[in-house]
């Protein structure tokens, strides 16, 4: 059993387990058990068969049902990256007609255990897999970016299904069952929360089999807008690093609209305000390396307008004084670094990067050895004086210039110079510095 968390942090646990501030949950082939204290032992939460073999080896997964993400300077530093959760949900493969002792087992269900007990029967809900998913022969289950992801152990194919939920949102009802008056009240309350909690990113997603939607009063008139995210057409995508939303429609109060493209788009709708005056919506995708890109949208004249994007998970931004502060993975041939890049919504309504004199690099204290003499410029200008740094000396990488075209370096004895990045290929960088990985690593 994993060590219990004593603070408002989450600790790393074995696959199939999860630790939060109250309990450690363990999914096994014999049920779900929880330990709620140092000497509490194990309490059985869900009894009975879960999946053949050891469920903790990929056949079960944990999903943090996060309602909002604290990304603003309005909150204490120690709360900033704590993902407050309404509940923890555990998902696992199950056989709906399983009888004790059965040897011929057919997996046809994803079973959910909601640790809050708000949904299902004592927190347990069964979601029947569509026939193509039952035939897919998946042996791994994960939950990420609004999907259940069914994978085959050889890593050649996966299937993504909308991560469904029946969680109540207003007056004890799920979103789909709200009356018009209740939907308006819920949407208005969502707007108040977003505008009041500047910088907090809210996940508004209500996921159904054919679409994901959100109810939100976008224009402040007291009525709910229905924000719809759906695939261009019903499609089963079994390729790695793709999703059913590679071609998608994102509209308000209609299922028709412009087809947009974004490889491996997540199935979640986010919203936040950077200034307390305007609501921005966001979608997010992951590339084949797991790097995120977030797309921002504003609501203008009854339509959604894409205002820009940046290469970071929307849930990990920082908002301060109307600025959206990101930390982005940037490959500049010599190294791959995390750069602090700041944006704001400009007067034209578009996302604009705020100019800076330079971009400080996080690993300034790392001394890079040289394989050969290094030619450098005195200033970030090709017409400036050139000089040679002897191979006997290492250099520190300090910062990039405003245009990210030049790198300032410093020798061990304090001499600074500039390298023009366009002069280097990945191979040349590897040949010059003895501690770099090939190709920007």
Secondary structure, DSSP 4 states (H G I P E B T S, - for coil): -PPPP-SSS-----TTEEE-SS-EEEEETTEEEEE-STT---EEEEES---SS-TTTTTEEEEEEE-EE--BTTS-GGGTT---EEEEEEEEEE-TT--TT-SS----EEEEEETT--STBTTEEEEEPPHHHHTT---EEEEETTEEEEE-TTSS-EEEEE-------BTTB-GGG--HHHHHHHHHHHHHHHHHSTT-EEE--EE-SS-EEEEE-SSSSSS-EEEEEEESS-----STT--TTSEEEEEES-S---EEE-TTB-S--EEE-SSSS--EEEEEEE-TTS-EEEEEEEEETTEEEEEEEESS-GGG-EEETTEEEEEEEEE-SS-EEEEEEEEEE-TTSSEEEPP-SEEE-TTTTPEEPBSS-EEEESSSSTTS-EEEE-TTS-EEEEEEETTS-EEEEEETTS-EEEEEGGG--HHHHHHHBTTPPTTT-
